[in-house]
Amino acid sequence: MTSAESFFPTPADGADVETRRARAKEARLHDSTSAVGKARRGPFRPELWLNTRQREAARLRVFYFRGFDIVGVWIAALAAGALATDAPLLSARATDAAPFVVGAVVVLALLRSLELYRFAKGQGLLRHLVAVAGVVTGGGLAVCATGAIVHGGDAPWRAYGGWALATLATLGVLHAVWSSLIANWRRRGALTPNIAVVGATRHAENLIHEALQRRDLNVLGVFDDRLARSPSSVQGVPVLGEVDALLNHRLTPYVDRIVLAIDPRAEARVRDLTARLSVLPVRLTLLVDPRAVEQRNAVLEDLASAPFAPLDGGPTPDRRAFNKRLQDIVLGSVGLALLAPLLLLIALLVRLDSPGPALFRQRRHGFNQEEIVVWKFRTMRHEAADATASRQVTADDDRVTRIGRFLRASSLDELPQLLNVLRGEMSLVGPRPHAIGMKTGETESARLVADYAHRHRIKPGMTGWAAIKGSRGPMHTAAEVRRRVQLDIDYIERQSFWLDLRVILITIPVLLGDRMSVR
């Protein structure tokens, strides 16, 4: 067995193809057969390596759970109402429909307000189903009370009982499925948080010691801004570098939370570290070293918990992320279906224009420094392809083919990225993904702007705020890089469902109206 195989277990029977591919990819990424490499793995070896984007997708599944519940509850209400009125509920009199409508609303409201979508760790299925039954009981009382008000003693009590049984059966089956799925994810480690510790201190040592006993969170590594005086490891967890290394370390895409294990009284140091790490889209937690065992367990319980996205409140980041993903799935699927003939025609023209494949793939940075493979139609001669963008395209570039010039001018070469959108690696709207190692002049673009990493706080997009504001295509000066990054940050701070729709709608006229841009 190779070192990579020992670090990444073989997928369990029934694991999907996507999981196997992800594990194989990460096995190649992390493989190190040297003794030093083995020593720096540490005692925490996650069974399942999922990056931040994939874990966020898991957290947002609670919205799908609630969506299925809403559909199921209303189907039960419609069926019970139809039996009670001998007509479809939607065409029934208001007085006949009112009890079932009130009951459905009460049940759905209670499921949400009582936080029955949080699926707390350690809560058994029976206890959860009892809570669901209590919610349905509350809804049944609301149905009966409403029926008594509008019908008096002539209320169809048997129909109300049928509604309660149908609703209880529907929600019981659905929530048993949800609980089973979540238990399986927890068992496989898909919901076990990965954390990185900043500060090779006594606080970190105590945290890691307790975590080793509990085994319900993974400490991937320790980083320290005072590396010269730090040990090589803390309780077996390797010290991987200075704090700034965490911004682009190969483990960064897998970190769910960063714990600052430093003395909170060092306020200047805390502020400095917080500011440097704020570009990463993960939570920062300042660890105040607890003395009592109960306090330590409470801290670790908070770190180890992997709550699903909350459903209450206003437009939270989780809700915005879910809305954005739903927008990507719906519009991306429609766009791919409508544009399929055009995609096939372009692929044929590319093959006829010059030797080589129709598609070109390139490694680029995605959400939280994740490396993704982005697809485009090939616009350069195959032998002159530049996968690292070490030389950016210029006007009359001799590497660009005849059909490639048209595709670049119209941005049609980007259409295959609809596949990246549907896979969840990209979004329809966001900062354009840059090639890993892309250079502006002789300098790597990422080194020209201090806030460059802010671009990775959101998924990259096929189009974006910068694109419709004229900053698209190659960047040949540091000023162009700074303007692109600033526009991207402006978008990230303002992102909303409606802003994305606006960007999508004006992208085509903006691109067609700009014939002089080199893309």
Secondary structure, DSSP 8 states (H G I E B T S, - for coil): --HHHHHS----TT--HHHHHHHHHHHHHH---SHHHHHTT-S---SS---HHHHHHHHTHHHHHHHHHHHHHHHHHHHHHHHHHTS-GGGS-HHHHHHHHHHHHHHHHHHHHTTTTS--TT--HHHHHHHHHHHHHHHHHHHHHHHHHHHGGG--HHHHHHHHHHHHHHHHHHHHHHHHHHHHHHHHTTTS-EEEEE--SHHHHHHHHHHHHH-SSEEEEEE-S-GGGS-SEETTEEEEE-GGGGGT-TTGGG-SEEEE-S-TT-HHHHHHHHHHHTTSSSEEEE-----SHHHHHHHHHHHH-------SSSS-HHHHHHHHHHHHHHHHHHHHHHHHHHHHHHHHHHHHHSSS-SEEEEEEE-GGG-EEEEEEE--B-GGG--TT-SS---TT-TTB-HHHHHHHHHTGGGGGGHHHHHHTSSEEESS---BTT-EETTEEGGGS-TTGGGGGGS--EEE-HHHHTT--S---SHHHHHHHHHHHHHHHHH--HHHHHHHHHHHHHHHHT--S---
